[in-house]
Amino acid sequence: MKRTIVYIDGYNLYYGLLKGTKSKWLDLMTFVKALLRSDHEIVAVKYFTARSRPYPYDRESVDRQDTYLYTLKRMGQVEVIEGFYNKNATRAPVLEPDCKVCSVPRNGLVKIMKLEEKGSDVNIATSMLIDAFQDKADAFVLISGDADFIRPVNVLRKDLGKLVLVYDPHERRSQLEKYASYYKPIPRDLPARCQLPYEIEVGTHGRIIRCPEAWRCFE
């Protein structure tokens, strides 16, 4: 059996596989087990994310994320490691300058709200390297398609002799394929088969947590 630690890039997973689907109430442990062969002994699953900030058109998004992260923490199967988001007003080129409805300045720039996740990439890379140096696992599973992880993946595999498996949430193939011991895009239909129960009882007082209705779970 291979001692295995799984590192989930929550931002990459969401925008590569979950956004726009009815599968956001994801059971991460079931999801991970569905990806791996039976010869992997999962010793830890680490989920890296950041608390989102509300947009004017969807102020309840923060509550939905809070519910999900609270549920993961109370279930105790997954370690949640948080970074943070920066939300700043800036200007960017407009996509359709010939739009008849939009008011576009002469310079072609429009004011936008830019949301940037900070900390998660560094947290993932640092955690992977520390765990490898401390020999906490034989196999390191990265769920991300972010090419920023090329260097730590290469160090783990070539310098430390670790098995590195990359499961990519995106349909387009990543440069990580060249550096990982094994690389595979995640099947698009897998999240739908790995959902948490609609209602989950947590704690010793019988509190019930329900999937946020806006995610339209189990329709």
DOZA-870516 format. One line per field, with one value per residue (C-alpha): x, z, y; residue number from 1; residue in three letters. Coordinates in nm, 3 decimals. Layout:
# residues N
X	c(X, ...)
Z	c(Z, ...)
Y	c(Y, ...)
i	c(NUM, ...)
aa	c(Ala, ...)
***
This chain:
# residues 219
X	c(0.000, 0.122, 0.086, -0.091, -0.167, -0.410, -0.384, -0.691, -0.666, -1.019, -1.010, -0.887, -1.136, -1.428, -1.351, -1.227, -1.498, -1.778, -1.882, -2.216, -2.300, -2.533, -2.242, -2.096, -2.207, -1.907, -1.807, -1.433, -1.336, -1.564, -1.439, -1.075, -1.135, -1.305, -0.992, -0.738, -0.667, -0.720, -0.346, -0.344, -0.376, -0.509, -0.342, -0.464, -0.679, -0.603, -0.843, -0.698, -0.938, -1.014, -1.326, -1.500, -1.637, -1.993, -2.076, -2.371, -2.556, -2.503, -2.453, -2.554, -2.250, -2.054, -2.319, -2.315, -1.938, -1.949, -2.201, -1.987, -1.661, -1.831, -1.969, -1.628, -1.466, -1.734, -1.722, -1.351, -1.235, -1.070, -0.831, -0.939, -0.653, -0.755, -0.588, -0.766, -0.914, -0.835, -1.119, -1.017, -1.176, -0.970, -1.009, -0.984, -1.039, -1.402, -1.475, -1.728, -1.644, -1.920, -2.198, -2.497, -2.623, -2.306, -2.150, -1.784, -1.528, -1.315, -1.012, -1.201, -1.152, -1.436, -1.439, -1.448, -1.422, -1.119, -1.114, -0.777, -0.709, -0.398, -0.203, -0.344, -0.076, 0.200, 0.017, -0.016, 0.345, 0.477, 0.260, 0.363, 0.734, 0.720, 0.525, 0.777, 1.083, 0.923, 0.849, 0.479, 0.378, 0.500, 0.250, 0.146, -0.179, -0.239, -0.586, -0.511, -0.415, -0.218, 0.122, 0.257, 0.304, 0.559, 0.856, 0.732, 0.605, 0.945, 1.128, 0.905, 0.951, 1.314, 1.491, 1.293, 1.196, 0.824, 0.534, 0.335, -0.009, -0.189, -0.562, -0.659, -1.006, -0.981, -1.059, -0.751, -0.433, -0.181, 0.198, 0.202, 0.159, 0.527, 0.646, 0.410, 0.458, 0.098, -0.145, -0.513, -0.799, -1.085, -1.396, -1.656, -1.936, -1.751, -1.859, -2.228, -2.163, -1.981, -2.228, -2.279, -2.621, -2.879, -2.904, -2.609, -2.623, -2.318, -2.205, -2.348, -2.667, -2.815, -2.771, -2.881, -2.695, -2.867, -2.727, -2.780, -3.094, -2.932, -2.702, -3.013, -2.871, -3.023, -3.260)
Z	c(0.000, -0.086, 0.187, 0.002, 0.071, -0.150, -0.209, -0.360, -0.522, -0.444, -0.678, -0.970, -0.896, -0.883, -1.200, -1.392, -1.306, -1.075, -1.183, -1.363, -1.252, -0.990, -0.827, -0.585, -0.272, -0.332, -0.102, -0.130, 0.031, -0.199, -0.493, -0.410, -0.357, -0.696, -0.860, -0.690, -0.716, -0.419, -0.349, -0.209, 0.166, 0.208, 0.515, 0.460, 0.228, 0.232, 0.075, -0.002, -0.060, 0.032, 0.166, -0.120, -0.099, -0.202, -0.539, -0.570, -0.790, -0.557, -0.195, -0.069, -0.228, 0.092, 0.299, 0.065, 0.088, 0.467, 0.489, 0.275, 0.459, 0.797, 0.687, 0.570, 0.897, 1.114, 0.919, 1.000, 0.695, 0.518, 0.646, 0.523, 0.478, 0.394, 0.202, 0.122, -0.162, -0.277, -0.445, -0.617, -0.863, -1.180, -1.554, -1.832, -2.211, -2.303, -2.478, -2.729, -2.814, -3.078, -2.829, -2.904, -2.545, -2.340, -2.276, -2.365, -2.317, -2.612, -2.468, -2.469, -2.095, -1.856, -1.478, -1.332, -0.996, -1.000, -0.759, -0.693, -0.468, -0.256, -0.053, -0.167, -0.427, -0.177, 0.091, -0.137, -0.256, 0.096, 0.242, -0.027, 0.021, 0.402, 0.395, 0.151, 0.351, 0.662, 0.464, 0.553, 0.228, -0.068, -0.318, -0.354, -0.537, -0.671, -0.793, -1.004, -1.355, -1.250, -1.419, -1.123, -0.952, -1.206, -0.980, -0.662, -0.863, -1.030, -0.696, -0.538, -0.824, -0.933, -0.620, -0.351, -0.543, -0.470, -0.682, -0.798, -0.950, -1.103, -1.170, -1.379, -1.336, -1.678, -2.019, -2.170, -2.083, -1.850, -1.875, -1.550, -1.766, -1.860, -1.499, -1.307, -1.259, -1.374, -1.523, -1.605, -1.666, -1.421, -1.585, -1.623, -1.482, -1.168, -0.928, -0.988, -0.858, -0.546, -0.370, 0.004, 0.142, 0.112, 0.493, 0.725, 1.103, 1.274, 1.633, 1.944, 1.952, 1.630, 1.423, 1.064, 0.776, 0.437, 0.092, -0.008, -0.222, -0.478, -0.576, -0.676, -0.544, -0.635, -0.904)
Y	c(0.000, 0.349, 0.611, 0.889, 1.255, 1.446, 1.822, 1.988, 2.329, 2.447, 2.747, 2.537, 2.261, 2.503, 2.697, 2.394, 2.144, 2.263, 2.613, 2.613, 2.258, 2.111, 1.928, 2.184, 1.989, 1.767, 1.483, 1.530, 1.200, 0.999, 1.205, 1.133, 0.761, 0.742, 0.883, 0.656, 0.286, 0.058, 0.032, 0.387, 0.429, 0.783, 0.932, 1.289, 1.501, 1.874, 2.122, 2.466, 2.752, 3.113, 3.281, 3.455, 3.806, 3.888, 4.035, 4.276, 4.026, 3.728, 3.828, 3.483, 3.316, 3.377, 3.198, 2.898, 2.869, 2.910, 2.627, 2.400, 2.469, 2.434, 2.097, 1.974, 2.076, 1.916, 1.590, 1.573, 1.378, 1.670, 1.936, 2.281, 2.529, 2.884, 3.163, 3.488, 3.691, 4.042, 4.229, 4.551, 4.790, 4.827, 4.882, 4.626, 4.611, 4.550, 4.220, 4.355, 4.719, 4.730, 4.654, 4.882, 4.877, 4.917, 5.255, 5.206, 5.485, 5.587, 5.415, 5.083, 5.028, 4.957, 4.955, 4.603, 4.431, 4.199, 3.907, 3.742, 3.447, 3.487, 3.234, 2.902, 2.823, 2.897, 2.697, 2.395, 2.398, 2.451, 2.177, 1.928, 1.994, 1.985, 1.657, 1.512, 1.620, 1.468, 1.149, 1.152, 0.982, 0.780, 0.923, 1.286, 1.358, 1.709, 1.803, 2.109, 2.208, 2.515, 2.524, 2.724, 2.387, 2.263, 2.340, 2.169, 1.870, 1.838, 1.861, 1.598, 1.356, 1.402, 1.528, 1.346, 1.034, 1.064, 0.944, 1.250, 1.204, 1.502, 1.501, 1.801, 1.959, 2.128, 1.985, 2.147, 1.964, 2.128, 2.155, 1.957, 1.648, 1.667, 1.663, 1.437, 1.064, 1.025, 1.275, 1.248, 1.493, 1.433, 1.284, 1.558, 1.342, 1.232, 1.512, 1.435, 1.083, 1.205, 1.434, 1.470, 1.372, 1.648, 1.659, 1.593, 1.562, 1.711, 1.748, 1.587, 1.795, 1.665, 1.981, 1.930, 2.098, 2.109, 2.163, 2.529, 2.548, 2.780, 2.496, 2.299, 1.975, 1.642, 1.769)
i	c(1, 2, 3, 4, 5, 6, 7, 8, 9, 10, 11, 12, 13, 14, 15, 16, 17, 18, 19, 20, 21, 22, 23, 24, 25, 26, 27, 28, 29, 30, 31, 32, 33, 34, 35, 36, 37, 38, 39, 40, 41, 42, 43, 44, 45, 46, 47, 48, 49, 50, 51, 52, 53, 54, 55, 56, 57, 58, 59, 60, 61, 62, 63, 64, 65, 66, 67, 68, 69, 70, 71, 72, 73, 74, 75, 76, 77, 78, 79, 80, 81, 82, 83, 84, 85, 86, 87, 88, 89, 90, 91, 92, 93, 94, 95, 96, 97, 98, 99, 100, 101, 102, 103, 104, 105, 106, 107, 108, 109, 110, 111, 112, 113, 114, 115, 116, 117, 118, 119, 120, 121, 122, 123, 124, 125, 126, 127, 128, 129, 130, 131, 132, 133, 134, 135, 136, 137, 138, 139, 140, 141, 142, 143, 144, 145, 146, 147, 148, 149, 150, 151, 152, 153, 154, 155, 156, 157, 158, 159, 160, 161, 162, 163, 164, 165, 166, 167, 168, 169, 170, 171, 172, 173, 174, 175, 176, 177, 178, 179, 180, 181, 182, 183, 184, 185, 186, 187, 188, 189, 190, 191, 192, 193, 194, 195, 196, 197, 198, 199, 200, 201, 202, 203, 204, 205, 206, 207, 208, 209, 210, 211, 212, 213, 214, 215, 216, 217, 218, 219)
aa	c(Met, Lys, Arg, Thr, Ile, Val, Tyr, Ile, Asp, Gly, Tyr, Asn, Leu, Tyr, Tyr, Gly, Leu, Leu, Lys, Gly, Thr, Lys, Ser, Lys, Trp, Leu, Asp, Leu, Met, Thr, Phe, Val, Lys, Ala, Leu, Leu, Arg, Ser, Asp, His, Glu, Ile, Val, Ala, Val, Lys, Tyr, Phe, Thr, Ala, Arg, Ser, Arg, Pro, Tyr, Pro, Tyr, Asp, Arg, Glu, Ser, Val, Asp, Arg, Gln, Asp, Thr, Tyr, Leu, Tyr, Thr, Leu, Lys, Arg, Met, Gly, Gln, Val, Glu, Val, Ile, Glu, Gly, Phe, Tyr, Asn, Lys, Asn, Ala, Thr, Arg, Ala, Pro, Val, Leu, Glu, Pro, Asp, Cys, Lys, Val, Cys, Ser, Val, Pro, Arg, Asn, Gly, Leu, Val, Lys, Ile, Met, Lys, Leu, Glu, Glu, Lys, Gly, Ser, Asp, Val, Asn, Ile, Ala, Thr, Ser, Met, Leu, Ile, Asp, Ala, Phe, Gln, Asp, Lys, Ala, Asp, Ala, Phe, Val, Leu, Ile, Ser, Gly, Asp, Ala, Asp, Phe, Ile, Arg, Pro, Val, Asn, Val, Leu, Arg, Lys, Asp, Leu, Gly, Lys, Leu, Val, Leu, Val, Tyr, Asp, Pro, His, Glu, Arg, Arg, Ser, Gln, Leu, Glu, Lys, Tyr, Ala, Ser, Tyr, Tyr, Lys, Pro, Ile, Pro, Arg, Asp, Leu, Pro, Ala, Arg, Cys, Gln, Leu, Pro, Tyr, Glu, Ile, Glu, Val, Gly, Thr, His, Gly, Arg, Ile, Ile, Arg, Cys, Pro, Glu, Ala, Trp, Arg, Cys, Phe, Glu)
***
